[in-house]
């Protein structure tokens, strides 16, 4: 393992490339997390050394796929490893077939189609596009986003720093953007893999066995059984 304390974005890039899967929070036993390898005082400073900003930067630069891929937790997965994880997560059926079979919610189907038609769409525009901008719809919207990330269909692509007001000035907070996972891979020189789930799982565990303790490996085996 590389540095046990990470102070720079360059160091976290190296860690992601080495271990492959880096969760933001410490929920995997005996396994690194971004919060666990960084200094508490570095968070939410708004500086280049703020780990909170690294997650979106890594996604935007194609260093790592970012999303809630399992256990509903935010996770960074290296660009090289993500296609294998995606093949493990993904159902063999396409989105329309899953929806018709009752395996995909109506909200998730609408979100998928909106992102498909508006690549890199930010969350505010996405909620408007699918008619879920009111407070009562937020829970269903959030659940549908996670549903699509856990099936390897959607990733967080970074943040939109271009939001301008009527005067052409930057307005408000940076907004999270979403992209189809396949398209994100292609944008960053990778591609989804034509592998069976078992083939992808074999590759994934060949990697995990080199970077995990027995406790962490047991967690992943139970997760991807």
C-alpha positions as CSV (number, residue, x, y, z in Angstrom):
1,X,0.0,0.0,0.0
2,X,1.1,3.6,-0.7
3,X,1.1,6.5,1.7
4,X,-1.1,5.9,4.9
5,X,-1.7,9.7,5.1
6,X,-2.7,11.4,1.8
7,X,-2.2,15.1,1.6
8,X,-2.4,15.8,-2.1
9,X,-4.6,15.0,-5.1
10,X,-1.6,13.4,-6.8
11,X,-1.2,11.0,-3.9
12,X,-4.9,10.1,-4.0
13,X,-4.7,9.4,-7.7
14,X,-1.8,6.9,-7.0
15,X,-3.9,5.3,-4.3
16,X,-6.9,4.9,-6.5
17,X,-4.9,3.4,-9.2
18,X,-3.2,1.0,-6.8
19,X,-6.2,-0.3,-4.8
20,X,-8.8,0.2,-7.5
21,X,-11.8,0.8,-5.2
22,X,-11.7,3.7,-2.7
23,X,-14.8,4.5,-0.7
24,X,-15.3,7.9,0.8
25,X,-16.3,6.6,4.2
26,X,-14.9,3.8,6.3
27,X,-17.6,1.1,5.9
28,X,-15.5,-1.8,4.6
29,X,-13.6,-3.6,7.4
30,X,-9.8,-3.3,7.4
31,X,-9.9,-1.3,4.1
32,X,-8.8,2.2,3.2
33,X,-11.3,5.1,2.8
34,X,-10.8,8.7,1.7
35,X,-11.8,9.9,5.1
36,X,-9.5,7.4,6.7
37,X,-6.3,8.4,4.8
38,X,-6.7,12.1,4.9
39,X,-6.4,14.7,7.7
40,X,-9.8,15.8,9.2
41,X,-8.7,19.4,9.1
42,X,-8.1,19.3,5.4
43,X,-11.8,18.7,4.5
44,X,-14.2,21.5,3.3
45,X,-11.5,24.1,3.1
46,X,-12.1,24.8,-0.6
47,X,-8.4,24.5,-1.3
48,X,-6.5,22.2,-3.7
49,X,-5.8,19.9,-0.7
50,X,-9.5,19.5,0.2
51,X,-10.4,15.8,-0.2
52,X,-14.1,16.8,-0.7
53,X,-13.1,18.4,-4.0
54,X,-10.9,15.5,-5.1
55,X,-13.9,13.1,-5.7
56,X,-15.4,15.4,-8.4
57,X,-12.0,16.2,-9.9
58,X,-11.1,12.5,-10.2
59,X,-14.4,11.9,-12.0
60,X,-14.1,14.9,-14.3
61,X,-10.5,14.0,-15.2
62,X,-11.3,10.4,-15.9
63,X,-9.1,9.1,-13.0
64,X,-12.0,7.3,-11.4
65,X,-15.6,6.5,-11.9
66,X,-17.5,8.1,-9.0
67,X,-20.9,7.0,-7.7
68,X,-22.9,5.0,-5.2
69,X,-22.1,1.7,-6.7
70,X,-22.9,-0.5,-3.7
71,X,-24.3,-0.2,-0.2
72,X,-25.6,3.2,-1.3
73,X,-22.2,4.7,-0.4
74,X,-20.1,7.1,-2.5
75,X,-17.1,5.3,-4.0
76,X,-14.3,6.1,-6.4
77,X,-13.2,3.2,-8.7
78,X,-10.2,3.5,-11.0
79,X,-10.9,3.9,-14.7
80,X,-9.1,0.6,-15.3
81,X,-11.1,-1.4,-12.8
82,X,-14.5,0.1,-13.2
83,X,-15.4,-1.8,-16.5
84,X,-15.0,-5.0,-14.5
85,X,-17.1,-3.8,-11.6
86,X,-19.7,-2.5,-14.1
87,X,-19.9,-6.0,-15.7
88,X,-20.4,-7.5,-12.2
89,X,-23.1,-4.9,-11.3
90,X,-24.9,-4.8,-14.7
91,X,-27.9,-6.9,-15.6
92,X,-27.7,-8.6,-18.9
93,X,-31.0,-7.0,-19.9
94,X,-31.1,-3.5,-21.4
95,X,-32.9,-0.6,-19.6
96,X,-36.1,-0.9,-21.6
97,X,-36.4,-4.7,-21.0
98,X,-35.7,-4.3,-17.3
99,X,-38.4,-1.6,-17.0
100,X,-40.9,-3.7,-18.9
101,X,-40.1,-6.7,-16.6
102,X,-40.7,-4.5,-13.5
103,X,-37.0,-4.6,-12.5
104,X,-36.5,-0.8,-13.0
105,X,-38.6,2.0,-11.6
106,X,-40.3,4.5,-13.8
107,X,-38.3,7.3,-12.3
108,X,-35.0,5.5,-13.0
109,X,-36.1,4.9,-16.7
110,X,-37.0,8.6,-17.1
111,X,-33.7,9.7,-15.6
112,X,-31.7,7.3,-17.7
113,X,-33.4,8.6,-20.9
114,X,-32.8,12.2,-19.9
115,X,-29.1,11.6,-19.2
116,X,-28.8,9.6,-22.5
117,X,-30.3,12.6,-24.4
118,X,-28.4,15.3,-22.4
119,X,-24.9,14.0,-21.7
120,X,-23.2,15.5,-18.6
121,X,-26.5,17.1,-17.4
122,X,-26.4,18.8,-14.0
123,X,-28.7,17.7,-11.3
124,X,-30.8,20.8,-11.3
125,X,-31.5,20.6,-15.0
126,X,-32.0,16.8,-14.7
127,X,-34.7,17.2,-12.1
128,X,-36.5,19.7,-14.3
129,X,-36.1,17.4,-17.4
130,X,-37.8,14.5,-15.6
131,X,-40.4,16.6,-13.8
132,X,-39.1,15.9,-10.3
133,X,-38.0,19.3,-9.2
134,X,-40.5,19.7,-6.3
135,X,-39.6,18.7,-2.8
136,X,-42.1,15.8,-2.7
137,X,-40.2,14.1,-5.6
138,X,-36.7,14.4,-4.1
139,X,-36.7,11.1,-2.3
140,X,-37.9,9.2,-5.4
141,X,-35.3,11.1,-7.5
142,X,-32.4,10.2,-5.2
143,X,-33.5,6.6,-5.0
144,X,-33.7,6.3,-8.8
145,X,-30.2,7.9,-9.2
146,X,-28.7,5.3,-6.8
147,X,-30.6,2.5,-8.6
148,X,-28.9,3.4,-11.9
149,X,-25.5,3.7,-10.3
150,X,-25.8,0.3,-8.6
151,X,-26.7,-1.3,-11.9
152,X,-23.6,0.1,-13.8
153,X,-25.7,2.4,-15.9
154,X,-24.9,5.9,-14.5
155,X,-21.9,7.7,-12.9
156,X,-21.3,11.1,-11.4
157,X,-19.3,12.8,-14.1
158,X,-18.0,15.7,-12.0
159,X,-19.3,19.2,-11.4
160,X,-20.6,21.9,-13.6
161,X,-18.6,25.1,-12.9
162,X,-20.1,27.0,-15.8
163,X,-23.4,28.0,-14.2
164,X,-23.9,31.7,-15.0
165,X,-26.6,34.1,-14.0
166,X,-28.3,36.6,-16.3
167,X,-25.3,38.9,-16.1
168,X,-23.0,36.2,-17.2
169,X,-21.4,35.8,-13.8
170,X,-20.9,32.5,-12.0
171,X,-23.9,31.8,-9.9
172,X,-24.5,29.6,-6.9
173,X,-22.9,26.3,-5.9
174,X,-21.2,24.0,-8.3
175,X,-23.7,21.4,-9.5
176,X,-23.2,17.6,-9.7
177,X,-23.4,16.3,-13.2
178,X,-24.4,12.8,-14.4
179,X,-23.4,10.7,-17.4
180,X,-24.1,7.3,-18.8
181,X,-21.4,5.0,-17.5
182,X,-20.6,3.7,-21.0
183,X,-20.2,7.2,-22.3
184,X,-18.0,8.3,-19.4
185,X,-15.7,5.4,-20.1
186,X,-15.5,6.2,-23.8
187,X,-14.8,9.9,-23.0
188,X,-11.8,8.9,-21.0
189,X,-10.3,6.3,-23.4
190,X,-11.9,3.2,-21.9
191,X,-14.9,1.1,-22.8
192,X,-17.4,-1.3,-21.3
193,X,-16.4,-5.0,-21.5
194,X,-18.2,-7.8,-23.2
195,X,-17.7,-10.2,-20.4
196,X,-20.0,-12.5,-18.4
197,X,-20.6,-11.6,-14.8
198,X,-18.5,-14.6,-13.7
199,X,-15.6,-13.6,-16.0
200,X,-15.7,-10.1,-14.7
201,X,-15.9,-11.2,-11.1
202,X,-12.9,-13.5,-11.5
203,X,-10.8,-10.5,-12.7
204,X,-12.2,-8.3,-10.0
205,X,-11.3,-10.8,-7.2
206,X,-7.9,-11.5,-8.7
207,X,-7.2,-7.8,-8.2
208,X,-8.9,-7.5,-4.7
209,X,-6.9,-10.5,-3.4
210,X,-3.7,-8.5,-3.9
211,X,-4.9,-5.4,-2.0
212,X,-7.3,-6.7,0.7
213,X,-7.0,-8.2,4.1
214,X,-9.0,-11.3,4.8
215,X,-11.7,-9.3,6.5
216,X,-12.1,-6.9,3.5
217,X,-12.0,-9.8,1.1
218,X,-14.8,-11.5,3.0
219,X,-16.9,-8.3,2.7
220,X,-16.4,-8.2,-1.1
221,X,-17.1,-11.9,-1.4
222,X,-20.4,-11.6,0.4
223,X,-21.3,-8.4,-1.6
224,X,-20.6,-10.0,-5.0
225,X,-21.6,-13.6,-4.3
